[in-house]
Amino acid sequence: MLLRYPYEVRSEQEYFHEIQDVKITKDMLDLAKYIVSQRSGRFEPEKFEDQYETVLIDLINQKRAGKPIVPKERPKGENVST
């Protein structure tokens, strides 16, 4: 935990003053609740696989073994900025 002195803490108004107060219709709120309920689920950590970590560990192991690291070919036709 990071503690701050009072003079280091700024007012929330400095951060949130630009956010407008928007009135949401009942229909829009119902739609949002429906979408959230359809996409909600129970998180099961034992089924989660961090693909980024897996690939990173594989690259580290290749580097340790002295193997050259060859970048994979990028898929064609995807809008990926470089």
Backbone as numpy.savetxt, mean C-alpha at the origin, in Angstrom:
# Nx Ny Nz CAx CAy CAz Cx Cy Cz
8.16 3.99 20.22 7.32 5.16 20.22 8.22 6.40 20.22
7.82 7.36 19.46 8.57 8.60 19.37 7.81 9.70 20.10
8.44 10.27 21.10 7.81 11.36 21.85 8.27 12.69 21.28
7.38 13.66 21.34 7.68 14.99 20.82 7.47 16.03 21.91
8.24 17.10 21.84 8.02 18.24 22.71 6.81 19.01 22.18
6.11 19.71 23.05 4.91 20.45 22.60 5.19 21.41 21.45
6.35 22.04 21.44 6.64 22.99 20.36 6.88 22.29 19.01
7.08 20.97 19.02 7.27 20.21 17.78 5.96 19.75 17.16
4.90 19.78 17.93 3.60 19.28 17.47 2.81 20.44 16.87
2.39 20.24 15.63 1.63 21.29 14.95 0.13 20.99 15.02
-0.65 22.00 14.82 -2.11 21.88 14.84 -2.58 21.04 13.66
-3.66 20.30 13.88 -4.22 19.49 12.79 -4.75 20.37 11.67
-5.10 21.63 11.97 -5.60 22.55 10.95 -4.56 22.82 9.87
-3.29 22.75 10.23 -2.24 22.96 9.23 -2.24 21.86 8.18
-2.71 20.70 8.55 -2.69 19.57 7.62 -4.02 19.38 6.90
-5.12 19.62 7.59 -6.43 19.26 7.06 -7.28 20.45 6.64
-6.75 21.65 6.64 -7.56 22.83 6.33 -8.08 22.83 4.89
-7.42 22.14 3.98 -7.84 22.15 2.58 -8.94 21.13 2.29
-9.20 20.23 3.22 -10.23 19.21 3.00 -11.60 19.86 3.17
-12.40 19.77 2.14 -13.71 20.40 2.16 -14.72 19.49 2.86
-15.73 20.10 3.45 -16.81 19.36 4.07 -17.79 18.98 2.97
-17.85 17.71 2.63 -18.67 17.25 1.51 -19.90 16.53 2.06
-21.04 16.87 1.53 -22.29 16.20 1.91 -22.47 15.00 0.99
-22.65 13.83 1.59 -22.81 12.60 0.82 -24.27 12.19 0.88
-24.82 11.86 -0.30 -26.22 11.43 -0.34 -26.34 10.02 0.25
-27.54 9.69 0.67 -27.80 8.37 1.24 -27.50 7.27 0.22
-27.84 7.51 -1.05 -27.57 6.52 -2.09 -26.08 6.24 -2.23
-25.27 7.30 -2.20 -23.82 7.13 -2.33 -23.26 6.40 -1.11
-23.75 6.72 0.07 -23.30 6.04 1.28 -23.70 4.56 1.25
-24.90 4.26 0.82 -25.34 2.87 0.71 -24.49 2.11 -0.30
-24.16 2.75 -1.42 -23.32 2.12 -2.43 -21.94 1.83 -1.88
-21.37 2.79 -1.16 -20.05 2.59 -0.57 -20.06 1.46 0.44
-21.10 1.40 1.28 -21.21 0.31 2.26 -21.34 -1.04 1.56
-22.10 -1.08 0.47 -22.26 -2.32 -0.29 -20.92 -2.79 -0.87
-20.18 -1.88 -1.47 -18.89 -2.23 -2.07 -17.93 -2.74 -1.00
-17.88 -2.07 0.14 -17.00 -2.49 1.23 -17.41 -3.87 1.73
-18.70 -4.09 1.89 -19.16 -5.39 2.40 -18.85 -6.51 1.41
-18.89 -6.23 0.11 -18.59 -7.25 -0.90 -17.11 -7.57 -0.97
-16.26 -6.60 -0.67 -14.81 -6.78 -0.77 -14.15 -7.13 0.57
-14.94 -7.12 1.63 -14.38 -7.42 2.95 -14.23 -8.92 3.14
-13.27 -9.28 3.93 -13.06 -10.69 4.23 -12.19 -10.83 5.46
-12.00 -12.02 5.87 -11.17 -12.28 7.03 -9.74 -12.50 6.58
-8.82 -11.80 7.21 -7.40 -11.94 6.87 -6.84 -13.16 7.58
-6.25 -14.04 6.80 -5.65 -15.24 7.35 -4.15 -15.17 7.08
-3.36 -14.74 8.09 -1.94 -14.51 7.90 -1.18 -15.74 7.41
-1.61 -16.92 7.80 -0.90 -18.13 7.38 -1.03 -18.38 5.88
-2.03 -17.80 5.23 -2.21 -17.96 3.79 -1.54 -16.85 2.98
-1.06 -15.83 3.67 -0.46 -14.68 2.99 0.98 -14.99 2.61
1.32 -14.70 1.35 2.70 -14.84 0.90 3.17 -13.50 0.37
4.23 -13.00 0.95 4.80 -11.73 0.52 5.68 -12.02 -0.69
5.15 -11.81 -1.88 5.87 -12.14 -3.11 7.10 -11.26 -3.27
7.04 -10.02 -2.82 8.19 -9.13 -2.91 9.34 -9.70 -2.08
9.03 -10.13 -0.86 10.06 -10.69 0.02 10.66 -11.97 -0.58
9.81 -12.81 -1.16 10.28 -14.06 -1.76 11.26 -13.79 -2.89
10.92 -12.86 -3.77 11.80 -12.53 -4.90 13.09 -11.89 -4.40
12.98 -11.02 -3.41 14.16 -10.35 -2.86 15.12 -11.35 -2.23
14.61 -12.29 -1.47 15.46 -13.32 -0.85 16.13 -14.17 -1.92
15.39 -14.48 -2.98 15.97 -15.26 -4.09 17.12 -14.48 -4.74
16.93 -13.18 -4.96 18.00 -12.36 -5.54 19.22 -12.29 -4.62
18.98 -12.16 -3.34 20.10 -12.11 -2.38 20.86 -13.43 -2.40
20.15 -14.54 -2.43 20.81 -15.84 -2.47 21.61 -16.04 -3.76
21.08 -15.55 -4.88 21.82 -15.63 -6.14 23.10 -14.81 -6.05
22.99 -13.64 -5.47 24.16 -12.76 -5.33 25.21 -13.41 -4.42
24.77 -14.02 -3.32 25.70 -14.70 -2.42 26.42 -15.86 -3.10
25.69 -16.55 -3.99 26.27 -17.69 -4.68 27.17 -17.27 -5.83
27.27 -15.95 -6.07 28.14 -15.45 -7.13 27.53 -15.53 -8.52
26.23 -15.81 -8.59 25.55 -15.88 -9.88 25.23 -14.48 -10.36
25.29 -14.26 -11.67 24.95 -12.93 -12.19 23.45 -12.68 -12.05
23.11 -11.45 -11.72 21.71 -11.05 -11.62 21.28 -10.51 -12.97
20.34 -11.20 -13.59 19.86 -10.81 -14.91 18.42 -10.33 -14.76
18.12 -9.08 -15.12 16.74 -8.60 -15.00 15.82 -9.37 -15.94
14.61 -9.62 -15.46 13.63 -10.32 -16.29 13.09 -9.38 -17.36
12.68 -9.95 -18.46 12.11 -9.19 -19.56 10.77 -8.60 -19.13
10.57 -7.34 -19.41 9.29 -6.71 -19.08 8.22 -7.16 -20.06
7.01 -7.37 -19.56 5.92 -7.73 -20.47 5.65 -6.61 -21.45
5.36 -6.95 -22.67 5.07 -5.95 -23.71 3.62 -5.48 -23.58
3.39 -4.23 -23.89 2.05 -3.70 -23.96 1.48 -3.20 -22.65
2.24 -3.28 -21.58 1.74 -2.76 -20.31 2.21 -1.33 -20.13
1.37 -0.54 -19.51 1.69 0.87 -19.29 2.49 0.99 -18.00
3.79 0.86 -18.10 4.67 0.94 -16.95 5.64 2.07 -17.19
5.69 3.02 -16.26 6.61 4.13 -16.43 7.98 3.74 -15.89
9.03 4.27 -16.49 10.38 3.96 -16.06 11.03 5.18 -15.49
